[in-house]
Amino acid sequence: MAGLAALAAGVAPDPRDPQYQKKGEQRRTYVFPGTEERIPYHLYVPSKWNKTTKLPLVIVLHGGGQTEDKPFQHGDGILAKIAEQRGYILAGVLGYRPYGGYGNPFRIIQVPTAAGGPAKGRGPGALTPEERARSEQDVLYVAALVAQEYNADPQRLYLMGNLMGGGGTWYLGEKYPAMWAAISPSNGPVAPEEYPYDRLKGVPVAVVHGDPNTGTSGDAALKMVEHAKEHGVEILWLSVPGADHLTAWTKVVPQVFDFFDRHTRK
């Protein structure tokens, strides 16, 4: 992953760390370059991993106000269960701050107000430009650290996230299209007319959305799917009726990983 290593220059795994190349579920930290801060990330390494394997790696982005641990707690630990069964390494990223936004500049579109007003847009919030940049860089640093430490397959790096993490997935998917074999944003539609769909050509996308009347806009999600198809992007639409914006993605984790299984970066 030479391109990723260049984007994440300044970080490297530490062979002296007691957790170095351990398996199973782990809470890890690293020193963010240019600061003295230890930034956490959540790691799952399946039992089949060994030093000669090249397993796929999935980067997991959480919702606003949550932590890197939260996606692993949803759905009775479904992420780790599927990763163990399928032989995937998972890395949950904080994004430097709980509301970091992963650098996403696009508005995440919410459902219309009860009074019938227009859908609200949720931007990157009250973050400084430096914090937004660090939130994005945290994703690259963690991906590079884990990929190097565990000899991950450079052709099978994936990205997924819910709500704020869904918006971050849309953003980082188009900003670094050469990195990802496929991405899966959930309940994080951004303004459909503002998104640069052409940048996703060659990056398959599994879009997840729950009940369109909770949290974020189902209409906006469907418009993104339609526009992406018009621009030649390979799209899988996973609608989850009856599931809210917090839990919808947990209902379709096997289907998302089926999608990942079918795609390797060319």
RAFEN-V734042 format. One record per pair of residues at least 4 apart in sequence whose ideal C-beta (glycine too) atoms are under 6 Angstrom apart, sorted by the first residue. I is the first residue (numbers start at 1). J is the second residue. If there is no record, write none. Layout:
BEGIN
I_J / I_J
END
This chain:
BEGIN
1_5 / 1_147 / 1_154 / 4_143 / 4_144 / 5_144 / 7_140 / 8_140 / 8_141 / 8_144 / 10_33 / 11_141 / 11_145 / 13_145 / 13_148 / 13_149 / 15_20 / 19_26 / 23_45 / 23_47 / 23_49 / 25_44 / 25_80 / 26_43 / 28_41 / 28_43 / 29_38 / 29_40 / 30_145 / 31_38 / 32_37 / 32_39 / 40_68 / 40_94 / 41_68 / 41_91 / 41_93 / 41_142 / 42_68 / 42_69 / 42_72 / 42_92 / 43_91 / 44_80 / 44_83 / 44_90 / 45_49 / 45_89 / 46_83 / 46_84 / 46_87 / 48_87 / 49_53 / 49_55 / 54_151 / 54_153 / 55_87 / 55_89 / 56_88 / 56_153 / 56_156 / 57_89 / 57_147 / 57_152 / 57_157 / 58_88 / 58_90 / 58_158 / 59_91 / 59_143 / 59_159 / 60_71 / 60_90 / 60_92 / 60_160 / 61_93 / 61_102 / 61_161 / 61_165 / 61_168 / 62_66 / 62_70 / 62_71 / 62_165 / 63_162 / 63_163 / 63_164 / 63_165 / 64_99 / 64_164 / 65_98 / 65_99 / 66_70 / 68_92 / 68_93 / 68_94 / 71_92 / 72_79 / 72_80 / 74_250 / 75_250 / 77_81 / 78_250 / 78_253 / 82_86 / 82_253 / 82_257 / 83_88 / 83_90 / 86_257 / 89_150 / 89_152 / 91_142 / 91_146 / 93_138 / 93_139 / 93_142 / 95_100 / 95_102 / 95_135 / 95_138 / 96_100 / 96_134 / 96_135 / 96_138 / 99_125 / 100_135 / 101_124 / 101_135 / 102_135 / 102_136 / 102_139 / 102_168 / 103_132 / 103_135 / 103_136 / 104_167 / 104_168 / 104_171 / 106_190 / 107_121 / 107_123 / 107_191 / 108_122 / 108_167 / 108_188 / 108_190 / 109_119 / 109_121 / 109_189 / 109_217 / 109_220 / 110_119 / 110_120 / 110_216 / 111_213 / 111_217 / 112_119 / 113_117 / 119_217 / 124_132 / 127_131 / 127_132 / 143_147 / 146_150 / 147_152 / 155_264 / 155_265 / 156_181 / 156_264 / 157_179 / 158_181 / 158_182 / 158_260 / 159_169 / 159_180 / 159_183 / 160_184 / 161_165 / 161_166 / 161_168 / 161_169 / 162_166 / 162_186 / 162_187 / 162_249 / 163_187 / 163_188 / 166_185 / 166_186 / 166_187 / 166_188 / 167_188 / 167_190 / 168_172 / 169_173 / 169_183 / 169_185 / 170_185 / 170_190 / 172_176 / 173_180 / 173_183 / 173_203 / 174_196 / 174_199 / 174_200 / 177_199 / 177_203 / 180_203 / 181_263 / 181_264 / 181_265 / 182_204 / 182_260 / 182_263 / 183_205 / 184_206 / 184_256 / 186_208 / 186_249 / 187_209 / 187_215 / 187_216 / 187_245 / 189_216 / 189_217 / 189_220 / 189_221 / 189_224 / 190_195 / 192_220 / 192_223 / 192_224 / 192_227 / 197_227 / 197_228 / 197_231 / 197_233 / 198_231 / 200_233 / 201_232 / 204_234 / 204_263 / 205_235 / 206_236 / 206_256 / 206_259 / 207_225 / 207_237 / 208_238 / 208_248 / 208_249 / 208_252 / 209_218 / 209_221 / 209_239 / 210_240 / 210_243 / 210_244 / 210_245 / 210_248 / 211_244 / 212_218 / 214_244 / 214_245 / 215_245 / 216_245 / 225_235 / 225_237 / 228_233 / 228_235 / 229_235 / 236_259 / 238_252 / 238_255 / 240_248 / 240_251 / 243_247 / 243_248 / 243_251 / 252_256
END
